[in-house]
Amino acid sequence: MLLLRLALVNFGVSVFFALMASPTDASGEDRVSASWYGDELRGGRTASGEKFNPLGFTAAHRTLPFGTCLIVGNPRNGKSVNVRVNDRGPFVKGRILDIASGAARAIGMAATQIVTMRHC
């Protein structure tokens, strides 16, 4: 009985995350919750081992391989940038992506918001 309960909970969590980042069109573009991070981590090491540059066009994602290129867009104004995954996170429930403040500024992202995300 305990194994069945654990399996159902695991299934429910999987469905939840699948719905949180479901493709919105045939191109594989996802609409996800994203935030940005910047000067407070300047010069610190990312999970990939490189120095964090807040002005860079990099991102943190929990599972995508380091080096993955993503196109991140702001649906409010149509601007988009290419970012490279070099860190792990975000570690806030419901959030899928953290981008460096340089990338956020380039797409006009001032706060946590829904962005579009797809592979380059």
Wavefront OBJ file of the C-alpha trace (Angstrom):
o trace
v 0.000 0.000 0.000
v 2.825 2.393 0.854
v 4.515 1.714 -2.506
v 1.265 2.450 -4.332
v 0.886 5.726 -2.443
v 4.461 6.736 -3.249
v 3.952 5.844 -6.903
v 0.796 7.979 -7.068
v 2.532 10.936 -5.397
v 5.485 10.607 -7.778
v 3.083 10.445 -10.742
v 1.253 13.550 -9.496
v 4.502 15.496 -9.144
v 5.553 14.444 -12.664
v 2.229 15.570 -14.129
v 2.465 18.883 -12.266
v 5.912 19.671 -13.693
v 4.877 18.559 -17.173
v 1.962 20.994 -17.056
v 4.141 23.808 -15.670
v 6.359 23.715 -18.757
v 4.171 22.383 -21.531
v 4.922 23.362 -25.131
v 2.659 26.124 -26.421
v 3.215 25.474 -30.107
v 4.641 22.999 -32.596
v 8.118 24.587 -32.451
v 8.659 23.249 -28.931
v 8.508 26.685 -27.318
v 7.618 26.616 -23.611
v 6.079 29.355 -21.512
v 7.787 29.214 -18.115
v 8.154 31.262 -14.961
v 11.543 32.967 -14.846
v 13.481 35.357 -12.655
v 16.864 37.056 -12.906
v 19.892 37.378 -10.678
v 22.819 39.773 -10.763
v 25.353 41.758 -8.781
v 24.834 39.900 -5.498
v 26.576 36.881 -7.056
v 29.184 38.734 -9.168
v 32.462 36.831 -9.311
v 31.092 33.801 -7.480
v 31.332 30.374 -9.060
v 28.430 28.868 -10.953
v 27.601 25.172 -10.676
v 29.594 24.613 -13.886
v 32.671 26.130 -12.231
v 32.900 29.351 -14.218
v 32.824 32.828 -12.678
v 29.383 34.412 -12.705
v 29.117 37.558 -14.829
v 25.867 39.420 -14.114
v 26.123 41.232 -17.454
v 26.410 37.947 -19.324
v 23.783 36.057 -21.263
v 23.694 32.944 -19.117
v 21.027 31.003 -17.262
v 20.397 28.581 -14.434
v 18.190 25.535 -14.987
v 17.724 22.538 -12.701
v 18.232 19.758 -15.261
v 19.370 20.964 -18.693
v 23.009 20.116 -19.461
v 25.607 22.853 -19.028
v 26.251 24.541 -22.359
v 22.659 24.180 -23.579
v 21.687 27.177 -25.711
v 18.198 28.583 -25.092
v 16.262 31.367 -26.765
v 14.463 33.272 -24.013
v 11.791 35.749 -25.021
v 9.626 38.345 -23.355
v 6.071 37.857 -24.676
v 5.144 41.346 -23.461
v 7.412 43.106 -25.981
v 8.612 40.406 -28.403
v 12.322 40.798 -27.512
v 14.470 37.679 -27.168
v 18.076 36.676 -26.466
v 20.200 33.544 -26.612
v 21.456 32.363 -23.231
v 23.725 29.489 -22.250
v 22.980 27.267 -19.248
v 25.963 27.400 -16.866
v 24.341 27.127 -13.436
v 21.755 25.173 -11.443
v 18.522 26.604 -10.118
v 16.202 28.289 -9.581
v 15.373 26.828 -6.218
v 12.034 28.579 -5.818
v 8.882 26.473 -6.185
v 7.223 26.923 -9.559
v 10.119 28.774 -11.162
v 11.856 27.076 -14.096
v 14.632 29.459 -15.187
v 16.939 32.134 -13.735
v 18.718 34.387 -16.205
v 21.613 36.773 -15.639
v 20.608 40.415 -15.252
v 22.307 41.323 -18.560
v 19.977 38.998 -20.456
v 16.970 40.169 -18.419
v 17.751 43.790 -19.220
v 18.120 42.987 -22.929
v 14.580 41.594 -23.102
v 13.042 44.221 -20.815
v 12.385 41.858 -17.918
v 12.154 43.811 -14.659
v 10.755 41.153 -12.317
v 9.769 37.501 -12.163
v 7.484 36.813 -15.098
v 6.407 34.285 -17.711
v 8.893 34.039 -20.589
v 9.126 31.892 -23.682
v 11.948 29.356 -23.790
v 13.145 27.037 -26.552
v 16.379 25.434 -27.681
v 18.582 27.412 -30.080
l 1 2 3 4 5 6 7 8 9 10 11 12 13 14 15 16 17 18 19 20 21 22 23 24 25 26 27 28 29 30 31 32 33 34 35 36 37 38 39 40 41 42 43 44 45 46 47 48 49 50 51 52 53 54 55 56 57 58 59 60 61 62 63 64 65 66 67 68 69 70 71 72 73 74 75 76 77 78 79 80 81 82 83 84 85 86 87 88 89 90 91 92 93 94 95 96 97 98 99 100 101 102 103 104 105 106 107 108 109 110 111 112 113 114 115 116 117 118 119 120
